[in-house]
């Protein structure tokens, strides 16, 4: 269950990983640390404290 400050946070999400087998992205808020798992194949997402599935591949930031 999320903490109250995580519900009230004005999130600033950053993409940190993509799933290696499914159409999912893992985002994390820079301010409060909450994770969002986005399933873009079916258009759903949900927030959690800890990602509850395995198989994430870290996204490396592009050099500018």
Beta strands, then each sheet from edge to edge (+ up, - down):
strand 1: 13-19
strand 2: 24-29
strand 3: 35-39
strand 4: 44-48
strand 5: 56-58
sheet 1: 4+ 3- 2+ 1- 5+
end
